[in-house]
């Protein structure tokens, strides 16, 4: 039993959560909400990749100086 990400959520709990989300946001707003979340995640990943590239450049320049 994999409880790493969601704890002990089962099918009934997930169905209740989905229904609550539908009631709060409505069917028309959910695709817009998911698109916004996707853009946010993509932006976050791009930022992380940029930081990793900057660190690699710094390491390479330090090796060249020595």
Secondary structure in CASP SS format (residue, H / E / C, confidence):
PFRMAT SS
TARGET T0000
AUTHOR 0000-0000-0000
METHOD secondary structure of the structure
MODEL  1
X C 1.00
X C 1.00
X C 1.00
X C 1.00
X C 1.00
X C 1.00
X C 1.00
X C 1.00
X C 1.00
X C 1.00
X H 1.00
X H 1.00
X H 1.00
X H 1.00
X H 1.00
X H 1.00
X H 1.00
X H 1.00
X H 1.00
X H 1.00
X H 1.00
X H 1.00
X H 1.00
X H 1.00
X H 1.00
X H 1.00
X H 1.00
X H 1.00
X H 1.00
X H 1.00
X H 1.00
X H 1.00
X H 1.00
X H 1.00
X H 1.00
X H 1.00
X H 1.00
X H 1.00
X H 1.00
X H 1.00
X H 1.00
X H 1.00
X H 1.00
X H 1.00
X H 1.00
X H 1.00
X H 1.00
X H 1.00
X H 1.00
X H 1.00
X H 1.00
X H 1.00
X H 1.00
X H 1.00
X H 1.00
X H 1.00
X H 1.00
X H 1.00
X H 1.00
X H 1.00
X H 1.00
X H 1.00
X H 1.00
X H 1.00
X H 1.00
X C 1.00
END
